[in-house]
Amino acid sequence: MSNIGIWQLLIVVVIVVLLFGTKKLRNLGGDLGSAVKGFKKAVTDEDTAKTVESDKNDSIVDKAAVKTTTEQKEKDQA
């Protein structure tokens, strides 16, 4: 297989610009950028939601442990 050189890439870019036009390519680039931005935001929001959920679970477990320890101390004193 041969390597693609700069001239081959330049020819392909010129053909694509001639076929689609700069306006459509600009719109396509903007749409692609928006899609990537939305994807990154969704991934970040999901990670944040998981962190919040794990923090809630940790606090529930901590409260249960404190309650159990308190009940055990009351039983030992009785």
SELUMKOL-837937 format. One record per atom (N, C-alpha, C, O): residue number from 1; residue in three letters; atom name; x, y, z. Coordinates in Angstrom, 3 decimals. Layout:
REC / k / r / a / east / north / up
REC / NUM / ALA / CA / X / Y / Z .
...
***
This chain:
REC / k / r / a / east / north / up
REC / 1 / MET / N / 0.839 / -1.170 / 0.000 .
REC / 1 / MET / CA / 0.000 / 0.000 / 0.000 .
REC / 1 / MET / C / 0.890 / 1.241 / 0.000 .
REC / 1 / MET / O / 1.920 / 1.290 / 0.672 .
REC / 2 / SER / N / 0.479 / 2.208 / -0.747 .
REC / 2 / SER / CA / 1.271 / 3.428 / -0.817 .
REC / 2 / SER / C / 0.786 / 4.443 / 0.209 .
REC / 2 / SER / O / -0.380 / 4.450 / 0.602 .
REC / 3 / ASN / N / 1.698 / 5.290 / 0.625 .
REC / 3 / ASN / CA / 1.341 / 6.350 / 1.566 .
REC / 3 / ASN / C / 0.636 / 7.478 / 0.825 .
REC / 3 / ASN / O / 0.944 / 7.764 / -0.332 .
REC / 4 / ILE / N / -0.303 / 8.107 / 1.498 .
REC / 4 / ILE / CA / -1.008 / 9.229 / 0.896 .
REC / 4 / ILE / C / -0.197 / 10.491 / 1.168 .
REC / 4 / ILE / O / 0.121 / 10.800 / 2.316 .
REC / 5 / GLY / N / 0.125 / 11.197 / 0.127 .
REC / 5 / GLY / CA / 0.937 / 12.404 / 0.255 .
REC / 5 / GLY / C / 0.075 / 13.646 / 0.382 .
REC / 5 / GLY / O / -1.153 / 13.583 / 0.324 .
REC / 6 / ILE / N / 0.741 / 14.767 / 0.555 .
REC / 6 / ILE / CA / 0.048 / 16.035 / 0.729 .
REC / 6 / ILE / C / -0.713 / 16.424 / -0.531 .
REC / 6 / ILE / O / -1.787 / 17.018 / -0.445 .
REC / 7 / TRP / N / -0.171 / 16.096 / -1.693 .
REC / 7 / TRP / CA / -0.832 / 16.462 / -2.948 .
REC / 7 / TRP / C / -2.125 / 15.670 / -3.146 .
REC / 7 / TRP / O / -3.122 / 16.215 / -3.619 .
REC / 8 / GLN / N / -2.109 / 14.401 / -2.790 .
REC / 8 / GLN / CA / -3.330 / 13.601 / -2.894 .
REC / 8 / GLN / C / -4.421 / 14.136 / -1.956 .
REC / 8 / GLN / O / -5.588 / 14.218 / -2.337 .
REC / 9 / LEU / N / -4.032 / 14.498 / -0.732 .
REC / 9 / LEU / CA / -4.992 / 15.060 / 0.212 .
REC / 9 / LEU / C / -5.548 / 16.392 / -0.292 .
REC / 9 / LEU / O / -6.742 / 16.659 / -0.161 .
REC / 10 / LEU / N / -4.695 / 17.213 / -0.859 .
REC / 10 / LEU / CA / -5.129 / 18.501 / -1.391 .
REC / 10 / LEU / C / -6.122 / 18.315 / -2.535 .
REC / 10 / LEU / O / -7.106 / 19.049 / -2.623 .
REC / 11 / ILE / N / -5.878 / 17.358 / -3.398 .
REC / 11 / ILE / CA / -6.795 / 17.082 / -4.509 .
REC / 11 / ILE / C / -8.146 / 16.604 / -3.980 .
REC / 11 / ILE / O / -9.190 / 17.021 / -4.483 .
REC / 12 / VAL / N / -8.136 / 15.746 / -2.985 .
REC / 12 / VAL / CA / -9.383 / 15.252 / -2.397 .
REC / 12 / VAL / C / -10.159 / 16.407 / -1.767 .
REC / 12 / VAL / O / -11.377 / 16.489 / -1.927 .
REC / 13 / VAL / N / -9.478 / 17.291 / -1.062 .
REC / 13 / VAL / CA / -10.143 / 18.437 / -0.430 .
REC / 13 / VAL / C / -10.758 / 19.343 / -1.486 .
REC / 13 / VAL / O / -11.883 / 19.810 / -1.308 .
REC / 14 / VAL / N / -10.056 / 19.603 / -2.571 .
REC / 14 / VAL / CA / -10.585 / 20.450 / -3.644 .
REC / 14 / VAL / C / -11.822 / 19.814 / -4.266 .
REC / 14 / VAL / O / -12.798 / 20.512 / -4.543 .
REC / 15 / ILE / N / -11.799 / 18.525 / -4.487 .
REC / 15 / ILE / CA / -12.955 / 17.832 / -5.072 .
REC / 15 / ILE / C / -14.157 / 17.893 / -4.118 .
REC / 15 / ILE / O / -15.283 / 18.125 / -4.558 .
REC / 16 / VAL / N / -13.925 / 17.690 / -2.836 .
REC / 16 / VAL / CA / -15.015 / 17.743 / -1.855 .
REC / 16 / VAL / C / -15.614 / 19.144 / -1.802 .
REC / 16 / VAL / O / -16.835 / 19.292 / -1.744 .
REC / 17 / VAL / N / -14.769 / 20.173 / -1.822 .
REC / 17 / VAL / CA / -15.267 / 21.556 / -1.798 .
REC / 17 / VAL / C / -16.067 / 21.846 / -3.061 .
REC / 17 / VAL / O / -17.099 / 22.514 / -2.996 .
REC / 18 / LEU / N / -15.611 / 21.359 / -4.198 .
REC / 18 / LEU / CA / -16.343 / 21.582 / -5.442 .
REC / 18 / LEU / C / -17.692 / 20.858 / -5.441 .
REC / 18 / LEU / O / -18.679 / 21.390 / -5.951 .
REC / 19 / LEU / N / -17.741 / 19.664 / -4.879 .
REC / 19 / LEU / CA / -18.979 / 18.895 / -4.864 .
REC / 19 / LEU / C / -20.011 / 19.471 / -3.896 .
REC / 19 / LEU / O / -21.180 / 19.624 / -4.250 .
REC / 20 / PHE / N / -19.583 / 19.786 / -2.686 .
REC / 20 / PHE / CA / -20.524 / 20.181 / -1.640 .
REC / 20 / PHE / C / -20.635 / 21.688 / -1.444 .
REC / 20 / PHE / O / -21.679 / 22.176 / -1.011 .
REC / 21 / GLY / N / -19.616 / 22.404 / -1.744 .
REC / 21 / GLY / CA / -19.631 / 23.845 / -1.509 .
REC / 21 / GLY / C / -19.210 / 24.171 / -0.090 .
REC / 21 / GLY / O / -19.312 / 23.344 / 0.816 .
REC / 22 / THR / N / -18.734 / 25.394 / 0.084 .
REC / 22 / THR / CA / -18.211 / 25.762 / 1.401 .
REC / 22 / THR / C / -19.321 / 25.935 / 2.429 .
REC / 22 / THR / O / -19.100 / 25.668 / 3.610 .
REC / 23 / LYS / N / -20.510 / 26.375 / 2.014 .
REC / 23 / LYS / CA / -21.604 / 26.587 / 2.961 .
REC / 23 / LYS / C / -22.060 / 25.271 / 3.594 .
REC / 23 / LYS / O / -22.262 / 25.200 / 4.806 .
REC / 24 / LYS / N / -22.220 / 24.240 / 2.778 .
REC / 24 / LYS / CA / -22.635 / 22.940 / 3.321 .
REC / 24 / LYS / C / -21.550 / 22.352 / 4.212 .
REC / 24 / LYS / O / -21.846 / 21.746 / 5.242 .
REC / 25 / LEU / N / -20.299 / 22.532 / 3.816 .
REC / 25 / LEU / CA / -19.212 / 22.010 / 4.644 .
REC / 25 / LEU / C / -19.143 / 22.753 / 5.977 .
REC / 25 / LEU / O / -18.868 / 22.142 / 7.010 .
REC / 26 / ARG / N / -19.389 / 24.055 / 5.963 .
REC / 26 / ARG / CA / -19.400 / 24.843 / 7.189 .
REC / 26 / ARG / C / -20.536 / 24.375 / 8.107 .
REC / 26 / ARG / O / -20.346 / 24.224 / 9.314 .
REC / 27 / ASN / N / -21.706 / 24.149 / 7.525 .
REC / 27 / ASN / CA / -22.842 / 23.652 / 8.309 .
REC / 27 / ASN / C / -22.559 / 22.259 / 8.872 .
REC / 27 / ASN / O / -22.893 / 21.959 / 10.018 .
REC / 28 / LEU / N / -21.946 / 21.430 / 8.059 .
REC / 28 / LEU / CA / -21.604 / 20.081 / 8.506 .
REC / 28 / LEU / C / -20.616 / 20.127 / 9.665 .
REC / 28 / LEU / O / -20.750 / 19.379 / 10.634 .
REC / 29 / GLY / N / -19.624 / 21.008 / 9.559 .
REC / 29 / GLY / CA / -18.653 / 21.160 / 10.651 .
REC / 29 / GLY / C / -19.302 / 21.654 / 11.923 .
REC / 29 / GLY / O / -18.983 / 21.176 / 13.012 .
REC / 30 / GLY / N / -20.219 / 22.617 / 11.797 .
REC / 30 / GLY / CA / -20.931 / 23.130 / 12.971 .
REC / 30 / GLY / C / -21.799 / 22.062 / 13.612 .
REC / 30 / GLY / O / -21.849 / 21.944 / 14.836 .
REC / 31 / ASP / N / -22.480 / 21.288 / 12.788 .
REC / 31 / ASP / CA / -23.322 / 20.203 / 13.309 .
REC / 31 / ASP / C / -22.483 / 19.147 / 14.018 .
REC / 31 / ASP / O / -22.863 / 18.643 / 15.076 .
REC / 32 / LEU / N / -21.351 / 18.821 / 13.431 .
REC / 32 / LEU / CA / -20.461 / 17.830 / 14.043 .
REC / 32 / LEU / C / -19.919 / 18.341 / 15.374 .
REC / 32 / LEU / O / -19.845 / 17.592 / 16.348 .
REC / 33 / GLY / N / -19.539 / 19.619 / 15.411 .
REC / 33 / GLY / CA / -19.055 / 20.209 / 16.657 .
REC / 33 / GLY / C / -20.117 / 20.209 / 17.740 .
REC / 33 / GLY / O / -19.822 / 19.913 / 18.898 .
REC / 34 / SER / N / -21.355 / 20.537 / 17.377 .
REC / 34 / SER / CA / -22.452 / 20.526 / 18.343 .
REC / 34 / SER / C / -22.713 / 19.118 / 18.869 .
REC / 34 / SER / O / -22.996 / 18.931 / 20.052 .
REC / 35 / ALA / N / -22.618 / 18.145 / 17.995 .
REC / 35 / ALA / CA / -22.840 / 16.759 / 18.412 .
REC / 35 / ALA / C / -21.770 / 16.309 / 19.397 .
REC / 35 / ALA / O / -22.080 / 15.648 / 20.389 .
REC / 36 / VAL / N / -20.533 / 16.656 / 19.139 .
REC / 36 / VAL / CA / -19.441 / 16.275 / 20.036 .
REC / 36 / VAL / C / -19.602 / 16.980 / 21.379 .
REC / 36 / VAL / O / -19.398 / 16.369 / 22.428 .
REC / 37 / LYS / N / -19.967 / 18.269 / 21.353 .
REC / 37 / LYS / CA / -20.169 / 19.022 / 22.585 .
REC / 37 / LYS / C / -21.304 / 18.413 / 23.408 .
REC / 37 / LYS / O / -21.190 / 18.289 / 24.627 .
REC / 38 / GLY / N / -22.401 / 18.032 / 22.744 .
REC / 38 / GLY / CA / -23.516 / 17.403 / 23.435 .
REC / 38 / GLY / C / -23.138 / 16.066 / 24.038 .
REC / 38 / GLY / O / -23.562 / 15.734 / 25.145 .
REC / 39 / PHE / N / -22.342 / 15.300 / 23.314 .
REC / 39 / PHE / CA / -21.894 / 14.006 / 23.815 .
REC / 39 / PHE / C / -21.025 / 14.183 / 25.062 .
REC / 39 / PHE / O / -21.202 / 13.470 / 26.049 .
REC / 40 / LYS / N / -20.093 / 15.124 / 25.018 .
REC / 40 / LYS / CA / -19.225 / 15.370 / 26.171 .
REC / 40 / LYS / C / -20.039 / 15.810 / 27.378 .
REC / 40 / LYS / O / -19.766 / 15.385 / 28.501 .
REC / 41 / LYS / N / -21.048 / 16.667 / 27.151 .
REC / 41 / LYS / CA / -21.888 / 17.134 / 28.250 .
REC / 41 / LYS / C / -22.675 / 15.981 / 28.856 .
REC / 41 / LYS / O / -22.806 / 15.889 / 30.077 .
REC / 42 / ALA / N / -23.199 / 15.099 / 28.006 .
REC / 42 / ALA / CA / -23.963 / 13.954 / 28.499 .
REC / 42 / ALA / C / -23.086 / 13.022 / 29.328 .
REC / 42 / ALA / O / -23.526 / 12.511 / 30.358 .
REC / 43 / VAL / N / -21.864 / 12.799 / 28.891 .
REC / 43 / VAL / CA / -20.951 / 11.932 / 29.643 .
REC / 43 / VAL / C / -20.610 / 12.571 / 30.979 .
REC / 43 / VAL / O / -20.574 / 11.881 / 31.998 .
REC / 44 / THR / N / -20.358 / 13.878 / 30.994 .
REC / 44 / THR / CA / -20.035 / 14.580 / 32.234 .
REC / 44 / THR / C / -21.217 / 14.565 / 33.184 .
REC / 44 / THR / O / -21.041 / 14.347 / 34.382 .
REC / 45 / ASP / N / -22.428 / 14.795 / 32.668 .
REC / 45 / ASP / CA / -23.623 / 14.764 / 33.507 .
REC / 45 / ASP / C / -23.844 / 13.387 / 34.104 .
REC / 45 / ASP / O / -24.251 / 13.268 / 35.259 .
REC / 46 / GLU / N / -23.581 / 12.348 / 33.330 .
REC / 46 / GLU / CA / -23.756 / 10.983 / 33.826 .
REC / 46 / GLU / C / -22.763 / 10.687 / 34.942 .
REC / 46 / GLU / O / -23.121 / 10.069 / 35.944 .
REC / 47 / ASP / N / -21.513 / 11.126 / 34.775 .
REC / 47 / ASP / CA / -20.508 / 10.920 / 35.818 .
REC / 47 / ASP / C / -20.887 / 11.663 / 37.092 .
REC / 47 / ASP / O / -20.719 / 11.143 / 38.195 .
REC / 48 / THR / N / -21.398 / 12.882 / 36.937 .
REC / 48 / THR / CA / -21.823 / 13.671 / 38.094 .
REC / 48 / THR / C / -22.990 / 12.993 / 38.801 .
REC / 48 / THR / O / -23.026 / 12.940 / 40.030 .
REC / 49 / ALA / N / -23.934 / 12.479 / 38.040 .
REC / 49 / ALA / CA / -25.081 / 11.793 / 38.636 .
REC / 49 / ALA / C / -24.634 / 10.554 / 39.402 .
REC / 49 / ALA / O / -25.156 / 10.275 / 40.482 .
REC / 50 / LYS / N / -23.681 / 9.813 / 38.861 .
REC / 50 / LYS / CA / -23.178 / 8.624 / 39.553 .
REC / 50 / LYS / C / -22.483 / 9.012 / 40.853 .
REC / 50 / LYS / O / -22.626 / 8.320 / 41.861 .
REC / 51 / THR / N / -21.730 / 10.116 / 40.838 .
REC / 51 / THR / CA / -21.033 / 10.569 / 42.034 .
REC / 51 / THR / C / -22.027 / 10.990 / 43.102 .
REC / 51 / THR / O / -21.859 / 10.649 / 44.273 .
REC / 52 / VAL / N / -23.059 / 11.726 / 42.714 .
REC / 52 / VAL / CA / -24.077 / 12.157 / 43.665 .
REC / 52 / VAL / C / -24.800 / 10.949 / 44.245 .
REC / 52 / VAL / O / -25.053 / 10.893 / 45.449 .
REC / 53 / GLU / N / -25.133 / 9.984 / 43.396 .
REC / 53 / GLU / CA / -25.831 / 8.776 / 43.858 .
REC / 53 / GLU / C / -24.960 / 7.987 / 44.832 .
REC / 53 / GLU / O / -25.460 / 7.492 / 45.842 .
REC / 54 / SER / N / -23.669 / 7.863 / 44.544 .
REC / 54 / SER / CA / -22.796 / 7.113 / 45.453 .
REC / 54 / SER / C / -22.621 / 7.858 / 46.764 .
REC / 54 / SER / O / -22.496 / 7.228 / 47.815 .
REC / 55 / ASP / N / -22.608 / 9.210 / 46.727 .
REC / 55 / ASP / CA / -22.525 / 9.982 / 47.964 .
REC / 55 / ASP / C / -23.771 / 9.773 / 48.817 .
REC / 55 / ASP / O / -23.675 / 9.652 / 50.038 .
REC / 56 / LYS / N / -24.953 / 9.729 / 48.174 .
REC / 56 / LYS / CA / -26.190 / 9.479 / 48.912 .
REC / 56 / LYS / C / -26.150 / 8.100 / 49.560 .
REC / 56 / LYS / O / -26.517 / 7.941 / 50.724 .
REC / 57 / ASN / N / -25.704 / 7.110 / 48.803 .
REC / 57 / ASN / CA / -25.634 / 5.745 / 49.340 .
REC / 57 / ASN / C / -24.659 / 5.670 / 50.500 .
REC / 57 / ASN / O / -24.927 / 4.993 / 51.493 .
REC / 58 / ASP / N / -23.529 / 6.358 / 50.387 .
REC / 58 / ASP / CA / -22.538 / 6.353 / 51.462 .
REC / 58 / ASP / C / -23.106 / 6.978 / 52.727 .
REC / 58 / ASP / O / -22.876 / 6.469 / 53.824 .
REC / 59 / SER / N / -23.852 / 8.084 / 52.587 .
REC / 59 / SER / CA / -24.408 / 8.732 / 53.774 .
REC / 59 / SER / C / -25.485 / 7.856 / 54.407 .
REC / 59 / SER / O / -25.612 / 7.836 / 55.631 .
REC / 60 / ILE / N / -26.259 / 7.138 / 53.608 .
REC / 60 / ILE / CA / -27.277 / 6.227 / 54.147 .
REC / 60 / ILE / C / -26.605 / 5.100 / 54.915 .
REC / 60 / ILE / O / -27.060 / 4.727 / 55.996 .
REC / 61 / VAL / N / -25.534 / 4.560 / 54.368 .
REC / 61 / VAL / CA / -24.804 / 3.478 / 55.043 .
REC / 61 / VAL / C / -24.191 / 3.997 / 56.328 .
REC / 61 / VAL / O / -24.221 / 3.306 / 57.346 .
REC / 62 / ASP / N / -23.630 / 5.209 / 56.306 .
REC / 62 / ASP / CA / -23.037 / 5.788 / 57.512 .
REC / 62 / ASP / C / -24.087 / 5.987 / 58.597 .
REC / 62 / ASP / O / -23.831 / 5.689 / 59.763 .
REC / 63 / LYS / N / -25.271 / 6.489 / 58.229 .
REC / 63 / LYS / CA / -26.343 / 6.695 / 59.208 .
REC / 63 / LYS / C / -26.790 / 5.364 / 59.802 .
REC / 63 / LYS / O / -27.044 / 5.270 / 61.003 .
REC / 64 / ALA / N / -26.886 / 4.338 / 58.964 .
REC / 64 / ALA / CA / -27.296 / 3.024 / 59.451 .
REC / 64 / ALA / C / -26.248 / 2.467 / 60.411 .
REC / 64 / ALA / O / -26.598 / 1.846 / 61.415 .
REC / 65 / ALA / N / -24.982 / 2.680 / 60.119 .
REC / 65 / ALA / CA / -23.909 / 2.188 / 60.981 .
REC / 65 / ALA / C / -23.945 / 2.903 / 62.331 .
REC / 65 / ALA / O / -23.757 / 2.272 / 63.372 .
REC / 66 / VAL / N / -24.185 / 4.214 / 62.320 .
REC / 66 / VAL / CA / -24.267 / 4.967 / 63.566 .
REC / 66 / VAL / C / -25.455 / 4.502 / 64.386 .
REC / 66 / VAL / O / -25.346 / 4.338 / 65.601 .
REC / 67 / LYS / N / -26.590 / 4.289 / 63.732 .
REC / 67 / LYS / CA / -27.799 / 3.842 / 64.427 .
REC / 67 / LYS / C / -27.570 / 2.468 / 65.055 .
REC / 67 / LYS / O / -27.955 / 2.232 / 66.200 .
REC / 68 / THR / N / -26.943 / 1.566 / 64.302 .
REC / 68 / THR / CA / -26.670 / 0.220 / 64.799 .
REC / 68 / THR / C / -25.713 / 0.280 / 65.977 .
REC / 68 / THR / O / -25.897 / -0.434 / 66.962 .
REC / 69 / THR / N / -24.698 / 1.122 / 65.887 .
REC / 69 / THR / CA / -23.733 / 1.257 / 66.978 .
REC / 69 / THR / C / -24.407 / 1.820 / 68.219 .
REC / 69 / THR / O / -24.144 / 1.357 / 69.329 .
REC / 70 / THR / N / -25.274 / 2.814 / 68.045 .
REC / 70 / THR / CA / -26.004 / 3.408 / 69.170 .
REC / 70 / THR / C / -26.918 / 2.372 / 69.826 .
REC / 70 / THR / O / -26.974 / 2.270 / 71.051 .
REC / 71 / GLU / N / -27.627 / 1.612 / 69.006 .
REC / 71 / GLU / CA / -28.515 / 0.567 / 69.561 .
REC / 71 / GLU / C / -27.710 / -0.464 / 70.327 .
REC / 71 / GLU / O / -28.142 / -0.930 / 71.381 .
REC / 72 / GLN / N / -26.544 / -0.826 / 69.810 .
REC / 72 / GLN / CA / -25.708 / -1.833 / 70.472 .
REC / 72 / GLN / C / -25.224 / -1.309 / 71.829 .
REC / 72 / GLN / O / -25.198 / -2.054 / 72.808 .
REC / 73 / LYS / N / -24.843 / -0.029 / 71.885 .
REC / 73 / LYS / CA / -24.396 / 0.548 / 73.150 .
REC / 73 / LYS / C / -25.528 / 0.576 / 74.180 .
REC / 73 / LYS / O / -25.309 / 0.314 / 75.363 .
REC / 74 / GLU / N / -26.748 / 0.898 / 73.714 .
REC / 74 / GLU / CA / -27.902 / 0.905 / 74.621 .
REC / 74 / GLU / C / -28.186 / -0.483 / 75.163 .
REC / 74 / GLU / O / -28.531 / -0.632 / 76.336 .
REC / 75 / LYS / N / -28.046 / -1.502 / 74.326 .
REC / 75 / LYS / CA / -28.252 / -2.873 / 74.782 .
REC / 75 / LYS / C / -27.190 / -3.277 / 75.801 .
REC / 75 / LYS / O / -27.487 / -3.944 / 76.792 .
REC / 76 / ASP / N / -25.938 / -2.860 / 75.542 .
REC / 76 / ASP / CA / -24.865 / -3.202 / 76.455 .
REC / 76 / ASP / C / -25.049 / -2.526 / 77.817 .
REC / 76 / ASP / O / -24.689 / -3.102 / 78.843 .
REC / 77 / GLN / N / -25.598 / -1.326 / 77.836 .
REC / 77 / GLN / CA / -25.799 / -0.604 / 79.087 .
REC / 77 / GLN / C / -26.972 / -1.180 / 79.867 .
REC / 77 / GLN / O / -27.005 / -1.065 / 81.092 .
REC / 78 / ALA / N / -27.931 / -1.796 / 79.188 .
REC / 78 / ALA / CA / -29.125 / -2.327 / 79.865 .
REC / 78 / ALA / C / -28.871 / -3.651 / 80.519 .
REC / 78 / ALA / O / -29.776 / -4.223 / 81.126 .
***
